[in-house]
Amino acid sequence: MTLMARAAGRLELVHRDMPIAGPGQILVRVRTCGVCRTDLHVVDGELPQTKIPIIPGHQIVGVVEQTADGVTDLAIGDRVGVPWLGYSCGVCAFCTSGRENLCRHARFTGCTIDGGYADCAVVDARYAFALPDAYSDVEAAPLLCAGLIGYRAYRMAGAAARLGLYGFGAAAHLIAQVAVHDGVDVFAFTSRGDAAAQQLARALGCAWAGASTEAPPATLDAAIVFAPVGALVPIALSHIGPGGTVVCAGIHMSDIPSFPYELLWDERVVRSVANLTRQDAREFLRIAPAVPVKTHVQRYDLTDANHALDDLRAGRVTGAAVLVA
């Protein structure tokens, strides 16, 4: 069973021959696949680099079913996770300086490489990772993008005693737990009236939860904007102190409106986070069970992928959505 994006907006159920792993690749039998807001951008035609037609899905949990020549670190039967970064060249200036996430030749699972909204996926073995035993297949899926991008954004935010998270969805609910574990006061900003997300934020130890239009009860040292809403950037800037950082963590965002220079003055910083590195994956997958990070998921059958995307689009998902094959 395979769900493919052929035109903007919807997925189609298609039948295809079983893919075969080539040199350096593995064939993964998909068990679960997380549903990410990036999948929405892929399906809705908002990412120009997307290869159409494409099988979306870049939070894959599965079992190795076939290995090809050149694969030495994985064996048939191993459980692996497959994230967004599916290939980098390894020789460019970015790759050789620890920034493979910026490689101009990189390829991405579920965007330029067929992903996990299918029974099976062919994966470059170098970009598949062993998963902590503490997590079931359903629980592990959100770690592979929501967790990894959240972790990279958290590191880019720098040392912060008070951290704001704008958009309390899949990524924010995971990294909030890491920040709370680190002794950070976390302030969760949600869509207006999203009582479920605010309740989850408080249950996970956030110091405060409210609407994105509200002012937090204290000045923030940094903020991460997970919601793809450019208007939140100047709002976040208005709530951070001198020297603070606003991290834009999404792959796509609506235009950022103009704002007065005084919001940026005092060495405040606005920066983006792009993709992830394999080192990010190794670090976060080690940290997550030590916290321990708990994933809060809504399950959908693979055949209900369009329903899952509609729920995510409409803000009806609390935590993370996961497709079960």
N, C-alpha and C positions, 0 to 999 in steps of 0.2 A: 504494500500500500504506500502511495506517495502523494503528497500534496504539493502542488507546484503553482508558483505565481507566474502567470502568463501576461496578465494585464493588470492595471492598477486597481487595487481595492479588494480583490477576492482571490482565494485559492481554489484550484480545481483538483479533484481526485483523478489521478492518472495511473496507468499501469506501465511498468517498464521492466526490462530484463534486469536480472540481478547484476549489479556492478561488480567489476573485478579489480582487485588491488593490483597496482603496478609496482615497479621497483621502489623500495623505501616506504611503501604504503601498507595500511591495514584495512581490512573490511570489518566494520563495526556493526553488530546487530543492535539496533537502537532499542533501549528499554524505556527511556523517558527523554523529553527535550523541553527545556524551559521556554517560555514565551516572553520575549523581551520587547520593550518599546522600539528597539531598533528593527525588529521584525515588522512592526507596523510601518516604519519608514520605508522598509524594503517593499512591502506589499502595496503600500500607497503611492509608490513611485517617487518618493522624496529624496532618494539617494541616487545621484546620476551615475555612480560607478557600478550600480547593480547590474549583474548579467541576467538578462531576461531571455528565455524563461529560467527560473531558478527555484530550487527547493530551499525554503528558508530554514532557520533554526540553527543556533550556534551555542546552545547550552546542552550538549548531548551527553547522556550517560548511557553506556552500552557495554557489550562484551565483545572482545576480539574474536572474530569468526574465521579470519584468514589473514595470514601474513605473507608478504612477498619478499623477494630477494633484497638483502640489505637491512632487514629489520632484525635487530639483535636484542633490544631491550624489552620487547613485549612478546607474549606468547598467546596462542589460542586459549581462550577461557579467561584471560585477564579482564577485569573491569576497568574501564577508562572513562575519563571525561574529556570532551573536546570543546574548546572555547572559540571565540571570535577569530583570533589570529590563527590562520591555517597554513601560512607559508611566509617566509622572508628570505631574501637572497643570501644573506650571511656574509657578503663581501663589501657592501657599500659603507660609506662613512657612518651612517646611522647604525647599521647592524654591528659594526666593529667598535662602536663606542657605547654599547649597552642600550641603544635606542631603536631596536628592531621594530618597535611600534610605529616608527615614522618611515620605515623603508618604503621607497617609491615603487618597489616591485612586489610589495606584500599582497597576499590574497587572503580573503576573509570568508570564513565558513558561513554559509547561508546568504551570502551576498555576491561573491565572485566564485565561490566553490559551493557545490550543492551541499545542503546541510541536513538537519536531523528531523525534519517533518516527513519521515519515511521509515520503512522497516529497517533499512540498512544505509550506511554511509561509508564512502571511501575517504580515508584520512591519511595525511602525511604523518607517519609514526612519531616524528620528532615533536609534533604539536598535540600529542595526546598524553594525558597525565593520569597516574594512579590516583585514586580517590580515597579519602579517609574512610576506614571501616565503620566509623561511628555514624555515618550517614546512609540512609536507604537511598535507592535510586531516585525516588521522588524528592527527597530532601536534598540530595546532592546537586540536582540540576541547576537551581538558582545560584549556586556558588560560582558557576563557570562564566557568568558575565555580570550579573547583578553584584555578586561578591567581588569579582576581580576588578571591575571598573570602579566600584565603590571603594575598594582598597587603594587603587592607584590615586583616585581623587582625594582620598583621606590623607595620603602621604603628601600630595601636592599642596594641601591646605596648610601644611607646616604645623609647628607646635601651637596648639590652641587650647586654652583652658575652657573656652565657651565656643561651641561650634553650632552653627545653624545648618539645617538640612531642609532644602526647599523641594517639595515633592516627596512625600513619604510613601514610596512604593517599594518595588522589589529591592533596588540597590540600597536605599536609605534604611530600610528596616534591618538589613544585614550589617551595614557598617556602623549603624548606631550602637549595636551591641559591642563591637570592637572598641568604639570610642568610650562608651560607658565603662567597659572593662579597664580601659587605660586611665580612668579617673576624670574624663572630660565631661563637662556639663553640656548636654545635647539639647538643642531647641528645635523641635519639629514643626515645620510649616506645611500645611496641607491645603487642598482646595477648600474653599469656603463650604462649611456644612458637612465636611467629611468626618463624621463622628467616629466611624469605624477605624480610620487611619489614625486619628488622634488618640483613640482608646488603645490601639496597638502600641503607639509610640510611648505612652505612659507606662504600659505594661512591660515594655522593654527597658525601662529605666530612664527615659528622657526626662529632663528637668522641667520641661514645659512643652505644650503642644497647642497650636492655634492655627488660624487661617494665615495664608501668605500675605494678606493685606494688613495683618496686625503687627504691631511693634512688639518685639520680645521684651521681657521684663529687665533685661540687662544688655549692655553693649557686647556684641560678639567679637571674637578674635578672628574668626574665619567663617565662611559659609560655602556650602557646596550646593549648586543648583542642578538637581537631577531632572526637574520638569523641563520640557522643551519649550519654555516660554521666555522669550527674550526680555519681556517687560519686568521679569523678576530680578534681572541683574542690577539695575539701578536701585531697586528696592533693597536688595541684599547689601549693596554698597552703603546705603544710608544707615544700616544697622551695625556695621563693623567699625572698629576703632582704628586709630592711626596704625599704619604698617600692616593692616589686615589684608587677607586674600579672599577673593571670590573665585571659586573654581566652577567652571561650566563643564559638566560631566557628560553631556549628551553628544551623540554624533550629529544630531540635527537640532536646530533651534530656530524659532521664529526670530525676526529681526529685533535687535536690541535698540530700543528707542534712544534718542539723544538725551543726554543728561548734563547737568551743570558740572563744570570741572571741579568744583569744591567737593563733590562726592568722591573724586579720585585723589584729591590733594592729600597731603600727609602720607605719601608713599603707600597708599593702598594699591592693590594689584588685582587685575582681572586676568585670568588665564584659562585656557582650555585643557582638557585631557583627551588624548587621542589613543584609542585602541588599548593594547596591553602588551606586555612582554611575557616571555615564558618565565622569567624570574619573578614577575608579579604572581604568576600562578603558583610557582613553587612556594613562595613565601606565604601567600594567603591560605593555601591548602594545608600548610603546617599550622598556621595561627588559628584557623577556624575551629578545629576540634579542641584546642587548648582553652578557648574563651569560656565555654563553648558557644559558638554561633548557632542559633536555632533558626531554621527556615520555616516560615509560615506560608503554606501553599494552598492554592485552589487547584484541584485536579480536573482535567478534561481528557476524554478519550481523544486519540489522534484524529479520529474522524470529525471531531467537534472543534478543529483548529480555528475555523472561521468564527465560531461562537466565542472562543477564547479571545481572539483578536478584537471582536466587537466589544466584549466586556472590558478589555484593556483600554480600547479607544474611548469608551464611555465612562471610564473611571469606576467600574464595578468590581475591580480586583483589589482585594486587601492582601498585602504581602506580594506573593509571586504566583503566576499561573504556570502550570506544568502539564504538558501533554504526556499521556501514558500510552505506549504502543500496544 
